[in-house]
Amino acid sequence: MELVGIADVVSDYRLQVASGHGLTIHAARPAAHAAMRAVGIAVAGG
């Protein structure tokens, strides 16, 4: 099994670490997408 991405609604340190390891990050809600981008997390899609 291979982990291909992570979906979440918060933009905390866990997503920043996952993004730093090259994992694809997806926002579970539109508002979360904006918050993640605001703190520098690269969000896949939209």
Secondary structure, DSSP 4 states (H G I P E B T S, - for coil): -----EEES--SHHHHHHHHTT--EEESSHHHHHHHHHTT--B---
